Amino acid sequence: MKIAILTELFPPSIGGQEVRYAEISKALTARGHSVHVYCIQSVPGTKAEELIDRTVIHRHPEAYGYQQPILSVLRRSPSTVLKYALWCRSIDPEAFDCFIFNQWPIAHILLAPRSMRARSVIDWCEYRDGILFGLFQRYVPRLVSSNMANSITLQHKLQARSGCNFEVLPSGVFPAQFRATPHAKRKGILYLGRIEEHKNLPLMLMSYELLRSKGYQGRLRIVGSGPALSKLQQIVKSSKLVDDVDVLGFATEDQKTELMASSEIFLLTSRREGFPRAIAEAMASGLPIVTVDYPGNGARDVVQQYGIGKVTDPDPEQVAGGVLAVMEGWETYSKACLSGSRSLDWEVLVDKLLQIAASKSRQS
């Protein structure tokens, strides 16, 4: 099959969606399929078109400030979104058997010609509240032939909102990239992901402070980059946790593998998630998870579905108690992580993706 992936961001841009589509592309091309990615040229030094690991990357428009618009409340540059959507619209619908649209930035779906949408799949990664997002989530799924969500929770929410059927394609991993080490060789708590307001990292810090008061000796390592990084660094620097918390910033893939293998608990206090890729990576590393019970936090359902840790109320005392409870049953939770991660192998998930794509191809 010849497959087009239309996504706002792609490596070397850094983030969960970028890694998701890079790995989907890798899994598809390994099966002999032709993959073309259409994304925004958001990173200086990248080419407008190049071949990387058998995937053809097309980048347009050149917009190095795409994620830092003049009005920060917009999160993305509106003019770039429009240019990108119009460029995507110009792709020959007959050139591909199937189109996979990232949910973001939405405008590229709205402006796509009907002939393209007729054999397109939207890959939904998150659910948003609010009137405008509510309208998008109700009507945009009806514009294409198929939809998929990255978690069961997201599937149920979007089906209820739109009345459309959604397949589930969770965050995948290549298990060979990770390693599980014995508990005796691990120590400390890890957070790995974007540093943003909705990640609710102050709750993590308060919970960790309580753990220290209860005698917990492991360090807290916070890894990742994002708009709230400098604020977080200032909070930690001015707190009494300054000697116990490491705010490490960006980590390479090799560094992430080592961090996952050397930590004993993965802690996620986010208010809003789909199926975080970091959760899949933690599972492949045999790293148990503690997360919190916010309605928008899809990670809680992943933890409960696979039995890989604890879900607590979003309260420092409860989170600290959840960490201690997982420590007591660490071996059981770690084995559940490894068992569950087998179903998240991209070699397994790509079969389902191909079934969805084939059913919506030019032959349908």
C-alpha positions in Angstrom: 0.0 0.0 0.0 1.0 3.6 -0.5 0.1 5.5 2.7 0.2 9.3 3.5 0.5 10.5 7.1 -0.5 14.1 7.6 0.7 15.4 11.0 1.6 18.8 12.1 5.0 17.8 13.7 7.5 15.0 13.0 11.1 14.4 14.1 13.5 16.1 14.6 10.7 18.0 16.4 10.4 16.4 19.9 7.2 15.1 21.5 4.9 12.1 21.8 3.0 12.6 18.6 6.3 12.9 16.7 7.6 9.6 18.1 4.3 7.9 17.4 4.3 8.7 13.7 8.0 8.0 13.3 7.5 4.5 14.8 4.3 3.9 12.8 6.2 4.8 9.6 9.1 2.5 10.6 6.7 -0.4 11.3 4.9 0.1 8.0 8.0 0.5 5.8 9.5 -2.6 7.4 6.5 -4.5 5.9 7.3 -3.1 2.5 4.7 -0.4 2.4 5.4 3.1 0.9 5.0 5.9 3.4 5.0 9.6 2.8 4.8 12.0 5.8 3.5 15.6 5.3 4.4 17.9 8.2 5.3 21.5 9.0 8.9 22.5 8.7 9.2 23.6 12.3 12.9 22.8 13.1 15.7 24.9 11.6 18.2 22.9 9.5 15.6 20.4 8.1 15.0 19.9 4.4 11.8 20.5 2.6 11.9 16.9 1.3 14.1 14.0 2.3 14.2 10.2 2.7 14.7 8.9 6.2 14.7 5.2 7.0 12.7 4.5 3.8 10.0 7.1 4.7 9.7 10.2 2.5 9.3 13.3 4.5 7.7 16.4 3.0 7.8 19.7 5.0 5.8 22.9 4.4 5.5 25.7 5.3 8.8 26.8 6.8 7.6 28.0 10.3 10.2 27.8 13.0 8.0 29.8 15.4 5.0 27.5 14.9 4.8 26.4 18.6 5.6 29.9 19.9 2.9 32.2 18.4 2.7 35.9 19.3 -0.4 35.1 21.4 0.6 32.2 23.7 -3.0 31.3 24.4 -3.3 30.1 20.8 -0.5 27.5 21.3 0.0 27.3 17.5 0.5 29.9 14.8 -2.9 30.3 13.0 -1.4 31.5 9.8 0.9 28.4 9.7 -2.0 26.1 10.4 -3.9 27.6 7.4 -0.9 27.4 5.1 -0.3 23.8 6.1 -3.9 22.8 5.7 -4.0 24.4 2.2 -0.8 22.6 1.2 -2.3 19.3 2.4 -5.4 20.0 0.4 -3.2 20.2 -2.8 -2.0 16.6 -2.4 -3.3 14.4 -5.2 -6.0 12.2 -3.6 -5.3 9.5 -6.3 -1.6 9.3 -5.3 -2.3 7.2 -2.2 -4.3 4.2 -1.1 -5.0 5.6 2.4 -4.5 8.8 4.3 -3.8 8.9 8.1 -4.6 12.3 9.6 -3.2 13.2 13.0 -6.0 14.9 15.0 -3.9 18.1 15.1 -4.1 20.8 13.8 -7.7 19.9 12.7 -7.8 22.5 9.9 -6.0 20.1 7.6 -8.9 17.7 8.0 -11.6 20.4 7.6 -10.0 21.6 4.3 -9.2 18.2 2.8 -11.2 17.4 -0.4 -14.0 14.9 -0.1 -12.2 12.4 -2.3 -9.3 12.4 0.1 -11.5 12.1 3.2 -13.4 9.2 1.6 -10.4 6.9 2.3 -8.9 8.7 5.4 -8.5 7.7 9.0 -8.2 10.3 11.8 -5.9 9.3 14.6 -7.3 10.9 17.8 -4.9 11.4 20.7 -6.9 13.4 23.2 -10.2 14.7 24.3 -10.7 18.4 25.1 -13.5 20.2 27.0 -15.0 23.5 25.8 -17.6 24.6 23.2 -15.3 24.8 20.2 -13.5 21.5 20.9 -16.9 20.0 21.6 -18.1 20.9 18.1 -14.9 19.6 16.5 -15.2 16.3 18.4 -18.9 16.0 17.4 -18.7 16.7 13.7 -15.1 16.2 12.5 -15.2 12.3 12.9 -18.2 12.3 10.5 -16.1 13.8 7.7 -13.9 10.7 7.2 -14.5 7.1 6.6 -12.8 5.9 9.8 -11.6 7.0 13.2 -9.2 5.6 15.7 -8.3 6.6 19.3 -5.2 5.8 21.3 -7.0 4.5 24.4 -10.3 2.8 25.3 -11.2 5.8 27.5 -10.8 8.2 24.5 -12.7 5.8 22.3 -15.7 5.8 24.6 -15.7 9.6 25.0 -15.4 10.3 21.3 -18.0 7.7 20.3 -20.5 9.3 22.8 -19.7 12.7 21.5 -19.9 12.0 17.7 -22.0 8.9 17.3 -19.3 7.4 15.2 -17.5 4.1 15.6 -13.8 4.3 16.7 -11.1 1.6 16.6 -8.4 1.7 19.3 -4.7 1.9 18.4 -2.8 2.5 21.6 0.7 3.9 22.0 3.1 1.3 20.8 6.8 0.4 21.5 9.5 -1.7 20.1 10.3 -3.8 23.2 13.9 -4.5 22.1 14.7 -0.9 22.8 14.0 -1.3 26.5 15.2 -3.5 29.3 13.8 -4.6 32.6 16.2 -4.8 35.5 15.6 -6.4 39.0 14.1 -4.3 41.7 17.3 -4.5 43.7 19.1 -2.5 40.9 16.5 0.3 40.9 15.9 3.3 43.0 13.8 6.5 42.9 10.8 7.9 41.2 10.6 9.0 37.6 8.5 11.4 35.6 9.2 11.6 31.9 7.2 13.7 29.5 6.3 17.3 28.5 6.7 20.0 31.1 3.3 21.7 30.8 0.7 23.1 33.2 -1.8 20.3 32.7 0.9 17.8 33.8 0.2 19.1 37.3 3.8 18.7 38.5 3.3 20.8 41.7 1.1 17.9 43.0 4.0 15.5 42.2 6.4 17.7 44.3 4.0 17.9 47.2 3.5 14.1 47.1 7.2 13.5 47.0 7.8 15.8 50.0 5.3 13.7 52.0 7.1 10.5 50.9 10.4 11.9 52.1 8.8 12.7 55.5 7.7 9.1 55.7 11.2 7.9 55.2 11.4 7.3 51.5 15.0 7.6 50.4 14.9 7.5 46.6 15.3 10.7 44.5 12.7 12.2 42.2 13.8 12.7 38.6 11.8 14.9 36.3 12.7 14.5 32.7 11.5 16.4 29.7 11.1 19.9 28.1 8.3 22.2 27.6 6.9 25.7 28.2 6.7 25.2 32.0 10.2 24.0 32.5 11.8 27.2 33.7 9.0 27.8 36.2 9.4 24.3 37.5 13.1 24.7 37.9 12.5 27.9 39.9 10.0 26.1 42.2 12.4 23.3 42.9 15.4 25.6 43.4 13.5 27.7 46.0 12.1 24.7 47.9 13.5 22.4 50.5 13.5 19.6 48.0 16.3 21.2 46.0 18.8 18.5 47.1 16.4 15.6 46.4 14.8 16.5 43.1 16.6 16.4 39.7 15.0 18.4 36.9 17.0 17.0 34.0 15.4 18.5 30.9 15.5 16.8 27.6 16.7 13.2 27.4 17.8 11.2 24.4 16.2 7.8 23.6 19.2 6.0 25.1 19.0 8.1 28.2 15.3 7.4 28.5 15.9 3.7 28.3 18.5 3.9 31.2 16.2 6.1 33.3 13.3 3.7 32.9 15.5 0.7 33.8 17.0 2.3 36.8 13.8 3.8 38.4 11.4 1.9 40.6 8.2 3.9 40.2 6.8 6.0 37.3 4.7 8.8 38.7 2.1 10.7 36.6 -0.1 13.4 38.2 -1.5 14.8 34.9 -5.0 16.2 34.7 -5.3 15.3 31.0 -3.9 12.4 29.0 -4.8 9.9 26.3 -2.6 6.9 26.4 0.8 8.5 27.2 3.7 6.9 25.2 5.8 7.1 28.4 3.4 4.6 30.0 4.0 2.1 27.2 7.7 2.7 27.6 7.5 2.1 31.4 5.5 -1.1 30.8 8.2 -2.4 28.4 10.8 -1.6 31.1 8.9 -3.4 33.9 8.4 -0.1 35.7 5.2 0.1 37.8 3.0 3.3 37.5 1.2 5.5 40.0 -1.3 8.0 38.6 -4.3 10.0 39.7 -8.0 9.9 39.2 -8.9 12.9 37.1 -11.8 12.5 34.6 -9.5 13.6 31.7 -6.6 11.4 32.7 -6.7 8.4 30.4 -3.6 6.9 32.1 -5.8 5.9 35.0 -7.7 3.5 32.8 -4.5 2.1 31.3 -3.2 1.4 34.8 -6.4 -0.3 35.9 -6.8 -2.3 32.6 -3.4 -3.9 32.8 -3.0 -4.0 36.6 0.3 -2.2 36.5 0.1 0.0 39.5 -2.2 2.3 41.5 -4.7 5.0 40.8 -5.2 7.4 43.6 -7.2 10.6 44.4 -5.3 13.7 43.3 -4.2 14.5 46.9 -0.6 14.5 48.1 -1.3 12.1 51.0 -3.2 9.7 48.7 -0.5 9.8 46.0 2.3 9.2 48.5 0.2 6.2 49.9 -0.1 4.8 46.4 3.6 4.9 45.8 4.2 3.1 49.1 1.5 0.5 48.2 3.1 -0.2 44.8 6.5 -0.6 46.5 5.1 -3.3 48.7 3.8 -5.3 45.7 6.5 -4.2 43.2 7.3 -7.6 41.7 3.6 -8.3 40.9 3.1 -4.9 39.2 6.4 -5.2 37.3 5.5 -8.6 35.9 2.1 -7.2 34.9 3.9 -4.3 33.0 6.0 -6.8 31.0 3.0 -9.0 30.3 0.9 -6.1 29.1 3.6 -4.6 27.0 3.5 -7.6 24.7 0.2 -6.4 23.3 1.8 -2.9 22.7 4.5 -4.2 20.4 4.3 -2.2 17.1 4.8 -5.6 15.3 1.4 -6.5 16.7 -0.3 -3.1 16.4 0.8 -2.5 12.8 -1.4 -5.5 11.8 -4.5 -3.7 13.2 -3.5 -0.4 11.6 -3.1 -2.1 8.2 -6.5 -3.7 8.6 -8.1 -0.3 9.2 -6.1 1.3 6.4 -6.9 -1.5 3.9 -10.6 -1.3 4.6 -10.5 2.4 3.8 -8.2 2.2 0.8 -9.0 2.9 -2.9 -10.3 -0.7 -3.2 -13.1 -0.1 -0.7 
